[in-house]
Amino acid sequence: MKILKINPNNPTKKTIQEIIRAIKEGKIIVYPTDTVYGLGCAALDVGVVEQLFRVKQRSDSKPIPILVRDIKMAKKLANINREQEAFLKKVWPGKITVVFFKKDVVPDIVTAGSKKVGLRIPDYKFTKDLMDRLDFPITTTSANISGKLPSGNIKEILRQFEGPGFKPDLVLDAGILPPSQSSTVVDLSDLKPKIIRKGPVSKKKVLKILKAKK
C-alpha cells in the first residue's frame, strides 16, 4: 500500500500521471472528494471491481456508485431522458448521487445485479483534473471497511486498512477534508423521485429543483 501526499487544489502533472497509470493498471486507489475519501478503480473492469469488493470487505449484494467526468459520459452508462438531464445540469458537479436505469455496458457486479446505477460528479478540483484525463468512469464508494464509518480523515482511513487482508494499492493523502456527510442519493429511475440516502443536499432542495425544471 503506497501512500502519496498530494495537494488536491494543485496536483502536479507528475502526480496525476502516476494516479492515472495506477488506475489503468487495475489498481485500487483511495482518493479525496468533496465529501469523504473514496475508493476508486476502473468501474467497467469486472476483475478490478471484484478486487475492490475484497478490499472494502463489502457484500456483493450491495451496489457501488460510479464517478463520471460529465453528463455525456453519464449517458453512455445510463438511460437519461431530457428532463433528467436538465436536473443533472442543476445539481452536478455536487454532493449528490443520482440513480438511473443502467445500460448493458455497466457490469452487474457494480450494481449488485440491479438494473439501476448511481452516478456522481463531485464538485472538487482534484477529481475534475483526474477525470479530465480519463476516458472511462471510476468507482466512488466511500473508502472504508464495510460496517465502519466513511471518513474525511486520512489517518482514520489508514487505520481501517492497517490490519491483515486486502488493501488499496495507492492511498492519496490530502490530509483532513472539510467536514461533510456522504453524498445525498436520489433515485430518478421511476416516475416518482425518491431520496434513498440523506446527505448534504436536503430533500427540500432536491424537490425544489425537480419542480423548477418542469
C-alpha positions in Angstrom: 0.0 0.0 0.0 1.8 3.1 -1.3 0.9 6.5 0.3 1.3 9.5 -1.9 0.8 13.0 -0.3 -1.0 15.4 -2.7 -2.2 18.9 -2.8 -5.8 18.5 -4.1 -6.1 22.1 -5.1 -3.0 22.0 -7.2 -2.0 18.4 -8.1 1.2 18.2 -10.1 1.1 16.8 -13.6 3.5 14.1 -12.4 1.1 13.1 -9.6 -1.9 12.9 -11.9 0.1 10.8 -14.4 1.1 8.4 -11.6 -2.5 8.1 -10.4 -3.8 7.5 -14.0 -1.2 4.9 -14.6 -2.2 3.1 -11.4 -5.9 3.1 -12.4 -5.2 1.9 -15.9 -3.1 -1.0 -14.5 -6.0 -2.2 -12.4 -5.0 -0.7 -9.1 -7.4 0.3 -6.3 -6.9 3.8 -5.0 -8.1 5.9 -2.1 -8.7 9.5 -3.2 -10.2 12.7 -1.8 -13.6 14.1 -2.9 -15.9 17.0 -1.9 -17.5 14.7 0.7 -15.3 11.9 2.1 -12.4 9.8 0.8 -13.4 7.5 -2.0 -12.3 4.0 -3.0 -11.7 4.1 -6.8 -10.9 1.7 -9.6 -11.8 1.3 -13.3 -15.6 0.9 -12.9 -16.2 -1.2 -16.0 -13.5 -3.8 -15.4 -15.1 -6.8 -13.7 -12.0 -8.3 -12.3 -10.8 -5.0 -10.8 -14.2 -4.3 -9.2 -14.2 -7.8 -7.7 -10.9 -6.8 -6.0 -12.4 -3.6 -4.8 -15.1 -5.6 -3.0 -12.4 -7.7 -1.3 -10.5 -4.6 -0.2 -13.7 -3.0 1.2 -14.9 -6.3 2.6 -18.2 -5.5 1.1 -21.0 -7.9 0.3 -21.6 -8.3 -3.4 -25.3 -7.7 -2.7 -24.5 -4.0 -2.2 -24.0 -1.8 -5.3 -21.1 0.6 -5.9 -21.7 4.1 -7.3 -19.7 5.5 -10.2 -17.9 8.8 -10.8 -18.2 10.2 -14.3 -16.5 13.1 -16.0 -19.6 14.8 -17.4 -23.2 14.2 -18.4 -22.0 12.9 -21.8 -20.2 10.1 -20.0 -23.2 9.5 -17.7 -25.4 9.0 -20.8 -23.1 6.2 -22.0 -23.7 4.4 -18.8 -27.4 5.0 -18.0 -30.7 5.8 -19.7 -31.2 9.5 -19.1 -34.0 11.5 -20.6 -34.2 15.2 -21.3 -35.9 16.1 -18.0 -33.4 14.1 -16.0 -30.6 15.7 -17.9 -32.0 19.1 -17.0 -31.9 18.1 -13.3 -28.3 16.9 -13.6 -27.3 20.3 -15.1 -28.5 21.9 -11.9 -27.0 19.6 -9.3 -23.7 18.5 -10.9 -21.0 18.9 -10.0 -22.1 18.5 -6.4 -22.7 16.3 -3.4 -25.5 14.3 -4.9 -25.5 10.8 -6.4 -28.3 10.2 -8.9 -29.7 6.7 -9.7 -30.9 5.7 -13.2 -31.6 2.6 -15.1 -28.2 1.3 -16.4 -27.1 0.4 -19.8 -25.5 -3.0 -20.5 -22.0 -1.6 -20.5 -22.2 -1.3 -16.7 -21.2 -4.7 -15.2 -23.8 -6.4 -13.0 -21.2 -6.7 -10.2 -21.2 -2.9 -9.9 -24.9 -2.7 -9.4 -25.2 -5.9 -7.3 -27.4 -7.4 -10.1 -29.8 -4.4 -10.1 -30.8 -2.7 -13.3 -30.0 0.6 -11.7 -26.8 2.5 -11.3 -25.8 5.5 -9.2 -23.7 8.2 -10.8 -22.0 11.4 -9.5 -19.7 14.3 -10.4 -18.0 15.7 -7.3 -17.6 19.5 -7.0 -13.8 19.1 -6.5 -10.8 20.3 -8.4 -8.8 17.1 -7.9 -11.4 14.8 -9.2 -12.1 17.1 -12.2 -8.4 17.2 -13.0 -8.2 13.4 -12.8 -11.4 12.6 -14.8 -10.5 15.1 -17.5 -7.6 12.8 -18.3 -9.5 9.5 -18.1 -11.8 8.3 -20.9 -13.7 5.8 -18.6 -15.5 6.1 -15.3 -14.2 5.0 -11.9 -15.9 3.8 -8.7 -16.7 6.3 -6.0 -17.7 4.3 -3.0 -16.5 5.6 0.4 -13.0 4.4 1.4 -13.9 2.4 4.5 -14.2 -1.2 5.5 -17.9 -2.2 5.3 -19.6 -1.7 8.6 -17.2 1.2 9.6 -17.9 4.8 9.1 -16.8 6.8 6.0 -14.3 9.5 6.8 -12.6 12.6 5.6 -9.6 12.0 7.9 -6.8 10.1 6.1 -5.4 8.8 9.4 -8.7 7.1 10.1 -8.7 5.6 6.6 -5.2 4.2 7.1 -6.1 2.8 10.5 -9.0 0.9 8.9 -6.7 -0.8 6.4 -3.7 -1.4 8.6 -4.7 -4.9 9.7 -4.5 -8.2 7.7 -6.4 -8.7 4.5 -6.6 -7.0 1.1 -5.5 -3.3 0.9 -5.8 -0.4 -1.5 -2.7 -0.2 -3.8 -2.4 3.6 -3.7 -3.6 6.0 -1.0 -3.7 9.7 -1.9 -3.1 11.7 1.3 -4.8 15.1 1.0 -4.9 15.4 4.8 -8.2 16.1 6.6 -11.0 17.1 4.3 -13.6 19.7 5.2 -16.4 18.1 7.3 -19.1 16.6 5.2 -21.6 13.7 5.0 -21.5 11.2 2.2 -23.5 12.4 -0.8 -27.2 12.6 -1.0 -28.6 9.7 -3.1 -31.7 10.4 -5.3 -33.4 7.7 -7.4 -34.8 9.2 -10.6 -35.4 5.9 -12.4 -39.1 5.8 -11.5 -41.9 8.2 -12.2 -41.8 9.4 -8.6 -38.3 10.6 -7.4 -37.1 9.0 -4.2 -34.4 10.1 -1.7 -32.7 6.8 -0.7 -29.9 8.3 1.4 -30.0 11.6 3.2 -26.9 13.8 2.8 -25.6 17.3 2.3 -28.2 18.2 -0.3 -31.6 18.3 1.6 -34.8 16.6 0.4 -36.4 20.1 0.3 -33.7 21.4 -2.1 -33.9 18.3 -4.3 -37.7 18.6 -4.6 -37.5 22.4 -5.3 -35.0 21.7 -8.2 -37.2 18.9 -9.6 -40.3 21.2 -9.6 -38.4 24.1 -11.1 -37.3 22.1 -14.1 -40.9 21.4 -15.2 
